[in-house]
Amino acid sequence: MLKAFVVEDDPEQLATLKQIISNHIMINAFDMDLTLATGKAQALLDYLQAHPGVEGLYFLDIEYTGQALNGLELATKIREQDVNAKIVFVSTHSEMAFLTFERRIEPLDFVVKDLGHTVVKDKVEKDIRIAYERYTKQGVTNKAMFSYSKGGQLFNIPLEQVLFIETGAVRNKLVLHLADRIVQYNGKISDETVAHPELFRVHKSFLVNPSSLVRVDKQAQMGYFANGETVDIAVRKMHDLTSLIKKSQLAVKVN
């Protein structure tokens, strides 16, 4: 998931950016989250230090009155923690834009607040779309990914987030169970079995990511996940599943 962050010390402008970003993520159903919106530069650094490996889109101001860090210094520290950071400056200090190049910050954009709400909104929304597109392409290159289509839009998410897929209550509907949410989309489980050979068909209604299982109960014919969800495992599939777990040396308890 691409995480979005905002550091803006003006409460009104902070609220505006939060609304623009949250609405655009929701409307487009991006695999994104507005993780932190704060007026304190240090609060963002504290989060990044506590959550290594974050991939983020950062909206920063240039000046934070009365704070130890300004936006340029914050961006430099962000880049040290998140090498793929997508950084957008939203500021009235257009004359400072050249310093972002001088300091090798490599920002995605520099949005001038004085251009007015409509222009700022359009530019921020465009930056979100560009950052998300780059994030998904980057993920396809570096990670095993799971792809699905919804509303005419293609989504790519790390395979490690997938728990299982089940057939929906409505014909040709599938329910994708992820580690942190559930997504419904059009499709057939037979097609997904072919499209994603990393997944294993444990039942006519369930396609499982074996790496996401934490326990398999052979007697109860059940598979268990860390979030408490379960799937039925067909008798004729149990032997093949347990053999796969053993052969792949997966950290799955089988009893």
Secondary structure, 3 states (H helix, E strand, C coil): CEEEEEECCCHHHHHHHHHHHHHHHHHHCCCEEEEEEECCHHHHHHHHHHCCCCCEEEEECCCCCCCCCCHHHHHHHHHHHCCCCEEEEEECCHHHHHHHHHCCCCCCEEEEHHHCHHHHHHHHHHHHHHHHHHHHHHHHHHCCEEEEEECCEEEEEEHHHEEEEEECCCCCEEEEEECCCEEEEECCHHHHHHHCCCCEEEECCEEECHHHEEEEECCCCEEEECCCCEEECCHHHHHHHHHHHHHCCCCCEEC
